[in-house]
Amino acid sequence: MIFEQIGPAACRSYLVGCDETKRVILVDPLAEDVGGVLERVEGEGLTLDLIVDTHTHADHHSGGRDAAERSGAPYALHATTECRGVDERLEDGRVLEVGRERVEVIHTPGHTPDSLTLRAGTHLLTGDFLFLAQDGAGRLDLPGGDAAAHWDSLQKLSQFDDVHRVWPGHDYQGQTDATLGLERRRNPRFLNVSREEYVTWQRAIAMPTPVWMLDVIAANMGTAVAHASHHAAAETAAPPDGASCAPGGGASEGGGGGACAAGPIASIPLVLPEEAHRRRAGDAAPFLLDVREPWEYSGPHGQHAVGAHLIPLAQLPGRLEELPTNAEDEVLVICKSGGRSAQAAAYLIQHGRRRVFNVATGTDGWVACGLPIEN
């Protein structure tokens, strides 16, 4: 099989095909890379059968239509796309014959309605449906985003075993790919949360869509009029000068992440203090972990949520045995306002915890809500 990841780390494209017949498909080409990619295809004696975008991109201009016009190969997106100028609309379950190789189309909406994943052997080209590690997945608060649909799409991956490899449309940490098994252990989107909890989490981290992203979406759809008829504009800052795949445009408080990523703090499931307290009052009370310093937790100037167990963030790696032994047991992590607890939650996820929540607004929010505390 021909399988090649091309392009910079922030925005990735792929060539997939048959090494026997030299027939290939091009996935997620960037506008500025089309000329070089087509020269490469011709120079290596390859025949381009199809150009596929995994979704309507919001953070960079697609080269799909241009590549199709220059090469004569058809341009394809999922059947639900609103993009103009599409030659083929791909249905869920369709199998693309690329020489002697077979590439399966899997509809995985959530980031956008037209998001799809391509399965070639044990390779999963996930676009923005699924990223790697703490980057989680593409934002679900952009036009057409749907957290419930994304949760449903994640469930489709249960049909694939751990040896499958995830090849995302973006990576902001310098990684290329990872096994699905590793992502199931470390990616917060695979935590054991219900559909309702997932939707609540994504609603809590929702942000406005930058105007520059709306402009990029409109360009990729083929007409600003068509875009405006479906999605209302938002007023935020413009992208960095000269950026076609802009980093940082979608990062939440805490830094990191890229234009379509949620950022490190927002990548951890959230619960509000009232919900955390309600769960603690139930029959199967989750473990409440406070990761602040001892002076914040108790003493003349400290206070903490009733029943919170103190393990300062820096000591957490050496004190994991103090947590419940069952990795599926629920752990709520709290600090002062939500930053350190997000770091601790991310660490616990990376070390096999499957049900971890960050208490949004932390102990400050707990106190502000009038919930029980002790010194």
FIVEX-933243 format. One line per 3 residues: number of its first residue (from 1); for each residue x, y, z of N, C-alpha, C. Coordinates in steps of 0.2 Angstrom, whole numbers. Layout:
NUM> X:Y:Z:X:Y:Z:X:Y:Z  ...
***
This chain:
1> 4:-6:0:0:0:0:4:6:0  2:11:-4:5:18:-4:2:22:2  5:24:7:2:28:12:8:33:14
4> 6:39:13:11:44:15:8:51:18  10:53:23:8:59:26:12:65:24  9:70:21:13:76:19:10:82:22
7> 14:87:21:12:94:24:15:95:30  14:101:33:17:103:39:13:100:45  16:100:51:12:96:57:5:99:58
10> 5:106:58:-2:109:60:-7:107:55  -6:106:49:-11:104:44:-8:98:40  -12:93:40:-9:87:36:-13:84:31
13> -10:82:25:-13:79:19:-10:72:19  -13:68:14:-11:61:14:-12:59:7  -7:55:4:-8:51:-2:-9:44:0
16> -14:41:-3:-16:34:-1:-17:30:-7  -14:24:-8:-16:20:-14:-12:14:-15  -12:11:-21:-10:5:-22:-3:5:-25
19> 2:2:-22:9:2:-25:10:-2:-31  5:-7:-32:6:-11:-38:3:-8:-44  -2:-4:-44:-5:-1:-50:-3:7:-50
22> -1:9:-44:2:16:-44:-4:21:-44  -10:19:-42:-16:23:-42:-17:26:-35  -19:32:-34:-19:35:-27:-25:40:-27
25> -27:41:-20:-31:47:-19:-27:52:-15  -29:58:-15:-26:63:-11:-31:66:-6  -29:66:0:-34:68:5:-32:74:9
28> -37:79:9:-36:85:13:-30:90:10  -30:91:4:-24:95:1:-25:102:3  -19:106:5:-20:113:6:-19:117:0
31> -22:123:0:-22:127:-6:-15:128:-9  -11:130:-4:-4:132:-6:1:126:-8  -2:120:-7:3:114:-8:1:110:-15
34> -5:113:-18:-7:109:-24:-2:108:-29  1:113:-31:6:113:-37:11:108:-35  14:108:-29:20:104:-27:17:97:-27
37> 12:95:-24:9:89:-23:8:85:-30  5:89:-35:3:86:-41:10:85:-45  15:89:-44:21:88:-48:24:82:-45
40> 23:81:-38:26:75:-35:22:68:-38  16:69:-38:12:63:-41:14:61:-48  15:66:-52:17:65:-59:24:62:-59
43> 29:65:-55:35:63:-55:37:56:-53  32:54:-49:33:47:-46:29:42:-50  26:44:-56:22:40:-60:16:37:-57
46> 13:41:-53:6:40:-50:0:42:-54  -5:39:-53:-12:41:-56:-16:43:-51  -19:49:-51:-23:52:-46:-30:50:-48
49> -33:46:-44:-40:44:-45:-46:49:-42  -44:52:-36:-49:55:-32:-46:60:-27  -49:66:-26:-47:71:-21:-52:71:-16
52> -51:70:-10:-56:69:-4:-54:74:1  -59:78:3:-58:82:9:-62:79:15  -59:78:20:-63:74:26:-68:78:29
55> -69:85:27:-74:89:30:-73:96:27  -78:100:28:-77:107:26:-73:111:31  -67:113:29:-62:115:33:-63:122:36
58> -61:124:42:-63:131:45:-56:135:46  -51:131:46:-44:135:48:-39:135:42  -41:133:36:-36:134:31:-40:133:24
61> -38:136:19:-41:135:12:-40:128:9  -45:125:7:-44:118:4:-41:119:-3  -37:114:-5:-35:114:-12:-38:109:-16
64> -44:106:-13:-47:101:-17:-50:103:-23  -53:108:-24:-56:110:-30:-51:112:-35  -46:115:-33:-40:117:-38:-37:111:-40
67> -35:106:-36:-32:100:-38:-36:96:-43  -43:96:-42:-47:92:-46:-47:96:-53  -47:102:-54:-47:106:-60:-40:105:-64
70> -35:105:-60:-28:104:-63:-27:97:-65  -29:92:-61:-28:85:-63:-33:81:-67  -39:84:-66:-44:80:-70:-48:75:-65
73> -45:74:-59:-48:69:-55:-54:72:-51  -59:68:-50:-65:71:-46:-63:73:-39  -67:78:-37:-67:81:-30:-73:78:-26
76> -71:76:-20:-77:72:-16:-77:75:-9  -83:75:-6:-84:76:1:-90:71:3  -91:71:9:-97:67:11:-103:70:8
79> -108:65:8:-114:67:4:-118:73:7  -117:74:14:-121:79:17:-118:86:16  -112:87:13:-109:93:12:-113:98:9
82> -112:105:11:-115:110:8:-110:114:3  -104:111:2:-99:114:-3:-101:113:-10  -100:119:-13:-101:119:-21:-95:116:-24
85> -97:114:-31:-92:111:-35:-89:105:-33  -93:101:-30:-91:94:-28:-93:89:-33  -89:85:-36:-90:80:-41:-93:74:-38
88> -91:71:-33:-94:65:-30:-96:66:-22  -101:64:-21:-104:64:-14:-103:57:-11  -99:56:-6:-98:50:-3:-103:48:3
91> -106:42:2:-110:39:7:-107:35:12  -109:35:18:-107:31:23:-107:23:21  -101:20:22:-101:13:20:-98:12:13
94> -97:17:9:-95:16:2:-88:14:3  -86:9:-2:-79:7:-2:-76:10:-9  -71:13:-8:-67:16:-14:-62:11:-16
97> -62:9:-23:-57:5:-26:-52:9:-28  -46:9:-25:-40:12:-28:-35:7:-30  -35:6:-36:-31:0:-38:-33:-6:-35
100> -29:-10:-32:-31:-16:-28:-32:-15:-21  -32:-8:-19:-33:-7:-12:-40:-4:-11  -43:-5:-5:-50:-3:-4:-50:2:2
103> -53:7:1:-53:13:6:-61:14:8  -62:13:14:-69:13:17:-71:20:19  -77:22:18:-79:29:20:-84:28:26
106> -82:31:31:-86:31:38:-88:38:39  -95:39:40:-97:46:41:-96:47:49  -92:52:51:-91:53:58:-92:61:59
109> -99:63:59:-101:70:60:-100:72:68  -100:78:69:-99:81:75:-95:87:75  -89:87:72:-85:93:71:-88:97:65
112> -90:94:60:-95:97:55:-100:91:53  -105:93:50:-110:88:48:-107:83:43  -102:86:39:-100:82:33:-93:78:35
115> -91:78:41:-85:75:43:-85:67:41  -80:65:39:-79:58:37:-72:55:39  -72:49:40:-65:46:42:-64:40:36
118> -58:40:34:-57:35:29:-52:29:32  -54:23:31:-51:18:33:-47:14:27  -41:14:28:-37:10:22:-33:5:26
121> -35:-1:26:-31:-6:29:-32:-5:37  -27:-4:41:-27:-3:48:-26:5:49  -26:9:44:-25:16:44:-32:20:45
124> -33:24:49:-39:28:50:-37:35:49  -39:38:43:-38:45:42:-44:49:45  -43:52:51:-49:55:54:-50:62:53
127> -46:66:49:-47:73:48:-47:76:55  -53:80:56:-53:84:63:-58:80:68  -61:75:65:-65:71:70:-61:68:76
130> -55:66:75:-51:64:81:-44:66:80  -41:69:85:-34:71:86:-30:66:90  -24:68:92:-20:63:96:-19:66:103
133> -19:62:108:-18:63:115:-22:69:118  -19:73:121:-23:79:124:-26:84:120  -24:84:113:-28:88:108:-35:85:107
136> -36:79:109:-43:77:109:-46:76:102  -50:81:100:-53:81:93:-54:89:91  -57:89:85:-58:96:83:-64:99:87
139> -64:106:87:-69:110:90:-76:107:88  -81:107:93:-88:106:91:-92:112:92  -89:118:92:-93:124:93:-93:128:87
142> -90:125:81:-89:129:75:-96:128:71  -97:132:66:-104:131:62:-105:124:60  -111:121:62:-113:114:61:-110:109:66
145> -106:111:71:-104:107:76:-110:104:80  -109:98:82:-114:94:86:-111:89:91  -111:91:97:-107:87:102:-111:80:103
148> -117:80:102:-121:73:103:-119:69:97  -119:72:91:-117:68:85:-110:66:85  -105:70:88:-98:68:89:-98:62:94
151> -102:62:99:-101:56:104:-104:50:100  -109:50:96:-111:45:92:-106:42:88  -102:47:85:-97:45:80:-92:41:83
154> -90:44:89:-84:40:93:-86:33:94  -93:32:95:-95:25:97:-94:20:91  -94:23:85:-92:19:79:-85:16:79
157> -81:19:82:-74:16:82:-73:10:86  -78:8:90:-78:2:94:-78:-4:90  -79:-4:83:-79:-9:79:-72:-11:77
160> -67:-6:78:-60:-7:76:-55:-9:82  -51:-14:81:-46:-16:86:-41:-11:87  -37:-12:93:-32:-7:95:-26:-6:90
163> -25:-11:86:-19:-10:81:-20:-5:76  -27:-3:74:-28:2:70:-24:9:72  -22:12:67:-18:19:68:-22:25:66
166> -22:30:70:-25:36:69:-21:41:66  -23:43:60:-19:49:57:-23:55:56  -22:60:60:-27:66:61:-25:71:55
169> -30:75:54:-29:81:50:-25:86:53  -24:86:59:-20:91:63:-16:88:68  -10:90:70:-7:89:76:-3:95:78
172> -4:97:84:-1:103:87:5:101:92  7:95:93:12:93:97:18:89:94  18:89:87:23:86:84:23:79:83
175> 17:76:84:16:69:84:14:67:76  15:61:74:12:60:67:6:55:67  6:50:72:1:46:72:1:42:79
178> -4:38:80:-4:33:86:-9:28:85  -8:22:89:-12:17:88:-19:19:91  -24:16:89:-31:17:92:-31:15:99
181> -27:10:100:-27:7:107:-24:12:112  -19:16:110:-16:21:114:-20:27:115  -24:29:110:-29:34:110:-34:32:115
184> -36:26:115:-42:24:119:-40:25:127  -33:25:128:-31:25:135:-29:32:137  -27:37:132:-25:43:134:-29:49:131
187> -33:48:126:-37:54:123:-43:55:127  -44:61:130:-50:62:134:-56:61:131  -57:61:124:-63:60:121:-65:52:122
190> -61:48:124:-63:41:125:-65:39:132  -65:45:136:-67:43:143:-74:40:144  -75:37:149:-81:34:150:-87:39:153
193> -89:43:148:-94:48:150:-100:47:145  -106:48:148:-112:47:145:-113:53:139  -117:51:135:-119:56:129:-121:63:132
196> -125:63:138:-127:69:141:-121:73:144  -117:69:147:-111:72:150:-107:75:145  -106:72:139:-102:74:134:-104:81:131
199> -111:81:130:-114:87:127:-113:93:132  -114:91:139:-114:96:144:-106:99:144  -102:95:144:-95:97:144:-93:101:138
202> -95:99:132:-94:103:126:-97:110:126  -103:110:129:-107:116:130:-103:121:134  -100:118:139:-97:123:144:-90:126:141
205> -87:123:136:-81:126:134:-82:129:127  -89:130:125:-90:133:118:-88:140:118  -85:142:112:-83:149:111:-85:152:105
208> -85:158:104:-88:161:97:-83:159:92  -86:159:86:-82:157:80:-79:164:77  -72:164:76:-69:170:74:-72:172:67
211> -72:178:65:-74:180:59:-70:177:53  -63:177:54:-59:174:49:-60:167:48  -63:163:52:-64:156:51:-71:156:47
214> -76:160:48:-82:161:44:-80:162:37  -75:167:36:-73:168:29:-70:162:26  -66:159:30:-62:153:27:-68:147:25
217> -72:146:30:-78:141:28:-82:143:22  -83:150:21:-87:152:16:-83:151:9  -76:152:9:-72:151:3:-72:144:2
220> -72:139:7:-71:132:5:-78:129:3  -84:133:5:-90:131:3:-91:133:-4  -88:138:-6:-89:140:-13:-92:146:-14
223> -96:149:-9:-100:155:-10:-101:157:-3  -100:164:-1:-101:167:5:-109:167:6  -113:168:1:-120:168:2:-123:162:4
226> -120:156:2:-123:150:4:-121:149:11  -115:151:13:-113:150:20:-117:154:25  -118:161:23:-122:165:27:-129:163:28
229> -132:160:23:-139:157:24:-140:152:29  -134:149:31:-135:143:36:-132:145:42  -127:149:43:-124:151:49:-123:158:50
232> -125:160:57:-124:167:58:-117:168:60  -115:175:58:-108:177:60:-107:178:67  -100:178:69:-98:180:76:-93:185:75
235> -92:189:80:-87:195:80:-82:194:85  -76:191:82:-70:191:86:-64:193:81  -58:191:84:-52:194:81:-51:191:74
238> -46:194:70:-44:191:63:-38:187:65  -37:182:60:-31:178:60:-25:181:60  -19:177:62:-13:180:61:-11:182:54
241> -7:187:52:-6:189:46:-2:183:42  -5:181:36:-1:176:32:-3:169:34  -7:168:39:-8:161:41:-14:158:37
244> -12:153:33:-18:149:30:-20:143:34  -16:141:39:-17:136:44:-16:139:50  -20:143:53:-18:147:59:-18:144:65
247> -12:144:69:-11:141:75:-15:146:81  -17:143:86:-20:146:91:-26:150:91  -30:149:85:-36:153:84:-42:150:88
250> -41:144:91:-46:141:94:-44:139:101  -38:141:104:-36:139:110:-40:142:116  -41:138:121:-45:141:127:-40:144:132
253> -42:146:137:-38:149:143:-33:143:145  -27:145:145:-22:140:147:-17:139:141  -19:142:136:-14:141:130:-14:135:127
256> -10:134:121:-9:128:117:-15:127:113  -14:122:109:-20:120:104:-19:124:98  -23:122:93:-23:126:87:-30:129:85
259> -31:131:79:-37:134:77:-43:130:78  -42:123:77:-48:119:77:-47:115:84  -43:116:88:-42:112:94:-45:116:100
262> -47:112:105:-50:116:111:-45:118:116  -39:116:116:-34:118:121:-34:114:127  -28:114:131:-27:109:136:-32:109:141
265> -34:115:144:-39:115:149:-46:112:147  -48:114:141:-55:113:139:-55:105:136  -49:102:136:-49:95:133:-51:90:139
268> -52:92:145:-54:88:150:-61:89:152  -65:83:153:-72:84:154:-73:88:161  -78:93:161:-80:97:166:-86:96:169
271> -87:97:176:-93:97:180:-93:104:184  -99:107:184:-99:113:188:-100:111:196  -98:115:200:-98:113:207:-104:110:210
274> -110:113:208:-116:110:210:-117:103:208  -115:101:202:-116:95:199:-111:90:203  -105:93:204:-100:89:208:-103:87:215
277> -106:92:218:-109:91:225:-115:86:225  -119:86:220:-124:82:219:-122:75:218  -117:74:214:-114:67:213:-111:64:220
280> -108:69:223:-104:67:230:-110:64:235  -116:67:234:-121:65:239:-125:59:237  -123:56:231:-126:50:229:-123:44:233
283> -126:38:231:-124:32:234:-117:30:232  -115:31:226:-109:29:223:-105:35:223  -103:38:228:-100:45:228:-93:45:225
286> -91:49:220:-85:49:217:-79:52:222  -73:50:220:-68:52:224:-66:60:222  -66:64:227:-64:71:226:-57:72:228
289> -53:74:223:-46:75:224:-44:83:223  -42:85:229:-39:92:229:-32:93:228  -30:96:223:-23:96:221:-19:103:222
292> -22:107:227:-19:113:229:-13:111:234  -10:117:237:-5:116:242:-8:115:249  -5:112:254:-8:112:260:-11:118:264
295> -7:123:263:-9:130:266:-16:132:263  -17:130:256:-23:132:253:-29:128:256  -27:122:257:-32:117:259:-35:117:266
298> -31:119:271:-33:120:278:-29:125:281  -30:126:288:-26:131:292:-30:137:292  -27:142:295:-30:149:296:-33:152:290
301> -30:151:284:-32:154:278:-34:149:273  -35:143:274:-37:138:270:-44:135:271  -47:132:266:-53:129:266:-54:124:260
304> -58:119:261:-59:115:255:-66:112:255  -68:109:250:-74:106:249:-75:100:254  -80:99:257:-81:93:262:-79:87:259
307> -75:83:262:-73:76:260:-68:76:255  -65:82:253:-59:82:248:-53:79:251  -50:75:246:-43:72:248:-38:76:245
310> -33:78:249:-27:82:247:-22:78:245  -20:79:238:-13:77:236:-11:83:231  -6:87:234:-4:93:229:-1:90:222
313> -2:94:218:-1:92:211:6:89:210  11:93:213:18:90:212:19:83:215  15:81:220:16:75:223:11:69:220
316> 7:71:215:2:66:212:6:60:210  11:61:206:14:55:203:16:49:208  18:52:214:21:47:219:15:45:224
319> 9:47:223:4:45:228:-3:43:224  -2:40:218:-8:37:215:-11:32:219  -7:28:223:-10:23:227:-16:25:231
322> -16:32:233:-21:34:237:-28:35:234  -28:34:227:-34:35:223:-38:28:223  -44:28:221:-48:21:221:-44:17:216
325> -44:10:218:-40:5:214:-43:4:207  -50:5:206:-53:3:200:-52:9:195  -49:8:189:-48:14:185:-55:16:182
328> -60:13:183:-67:15:181:-70:19:186  -68:19:192:-71:23:197:-70:31:196  -76:34:197:-76:42:195:-71:46:200
331> -67:50:197:-63:55:201:-65:62:199  -66:66:204:-67:73:203:-61:77:205  -58:81:201:-52:85:203:-54:92:204
334> -51:95:209:-53:102:211:-46:105:213  -46:112:211:-40:116:214:-43:123:216  -40:128:215:-43:135:216:-48:137:211
337> -46:137:205:-50:139:200:-51:135:194  -47:130:193:-48:125:187:-42:123:183  -36:127:184:-30:126:180:-26:120:182
340> -24:120:189:-20:114:191:-24:108:191  -31:108:192:-35:102:192:-35:99:185  -35:104:180:-35:101:173:-29:97:172
343> -23:100:174:-17:97:173:-17:90:176  -19:90:183:-20:83:186:-24:78:183  -30:81:180:-35:76:177:-32:73:171
346> -28:78:167:-25:75:161:-19:70:163  -16:71:168:-11:66:170:-14:59:172  -20:60:176:-24:54:177:-26:50:171
349> -29:54:166:-31:50:160:-25:47:157  -19:50:156:-14:47:153:-11:41:157  -13:40:163:-11:34:167:-17:30:168
352> -22:30:164:-27:24:163:-33:26:167  -34:31:170:-41:33:173:-46:34:167  -52:31:168:-56:31:162:-62:36:164
355> -63:38:170:-69:43:171:-66:48:176  -64:54:173:-61:59:177:-64:66:175  -66:70:180:-69:76:178:-65:82:182
358> -65:88:179:-62:94:182:-68:98:184  -67:100:191:-73:104:194:-71:111:191  -76:113:187:-75:120:184:-76:125:190
361> -71:130:189:-71:136:194:-68:134:200  -67:128:202:-63:126:207:-66:127:214  -62:128:219:-64:129:226:-67:136:227
364> -65:140:223:-68:147:223:-75:147:221  -76:143:215:-83:142:213:-87:138:218  -84:133:221:-88:129:226:-90:134:232
367> -86:138:234:-88:143:240:-93:148:237  -92:150:231:-97:155:229:-104:152:228  -104:146:227:-111:142:226:-114:141:233
370> -110:142:238:-113:141:245:-113:133:247  -109:130:244:-108:122:245:-104:121:251  -105:116:255:-102:114:261:-94:114:261
373> -91:117:265:-84:118:266:-81:116:273  -75:115:273:-72:114:280:-65:117:280  -62:118:286:-55:120:286:-50:115:288
***
